[in-house]
């Protein structure tokens, strides 16, 4: 996965309707509406909690066949995203 056009918090691939909003109502260039609204994150999760939150959605979308496969991929990908990068 590449960081471009993915939410920089959960890694979801984004289309125009998926972008979150800044305080002034403009679209966030980095985060999806599930993670970011009105200029702030919608939840105060750790990266590991975010991974566990996202697993059911990735399985539902067909992106991964098993939770373990999804978890392993996200454990490698999420640390490269803006929210989690050290």
PyMOL commands that set and color helices and strands:
alter all, ss='L'
color gray80, all
select helices_A, chain A and resi 16-18+47-61+67-80
alter helices_A, ss='H'
color red, helices_A
select strands_A, chain A and resi 19-21+27-32+36-37+40-41
alter strands_A, ss='S'
color yellow, strands_A
deselect
rebuild
show_as cartoon
